[in-house]
Amino acid sequence: MSTKDLFHLCKEQLKELQREVSSMTIVADMQGVTGREFSQDVSYRWTYEGTC
């Protein structure tokens, strides 16, 4: 799935994907990336750029 596809998902799908993001932030932390910032950035994009 491309990043562009993520922006066009419905909110029901976003809830499911945000659970996956929670797992991804753990990996991001291990790679030296701030998981909270990563999660907020992705959530922001999906929330405000995503459309049904």
N, C-alpha and C positions, 0 to 999 in steps of 0.2 A: 504494500500500500504506500503510495507516495504522500508526501507532505501536503500536496495540493488536495488530495482526496480527503484528508483529515478535516479540512476547512469546510467541507460540505456535508458533514454528518449531522444527523438529528440529535437532539438532546438526550434521547434514550440511549443512543450509542455512545454519546460522550460520557455518560455516567460509567459505562462499562470500560471505556478506554481510560478514564481517570484512575480506575483501579489498577490498570496496567502501568500507568504513569507512576503510581506509588511504588511499584516494584522497580521501575526504571530509575527512580531517584536514588535507590539504594546503590545501584550500579554506578550512577553518576557520582555519588559520594566517594565510592571506592576509587574512582578515577580522578579524584581531586576536584570535582565540580560540586558547587553548592547545590545540593538536591532541592532545597526549598526554592531557590531562585529558578532552577530548571523547571520545577513543577508549576510555579506561578506563571512562568513565561508560556509554557505549553497550554495551561488552563486558560490563560488570557487569550491566546490565539484561537483556541477552539471555541471559547465562549463568544468572543466578539467578532471573529471572522467566519465562524461556522454558520451555515444556513441549512435549513431543511429543503 
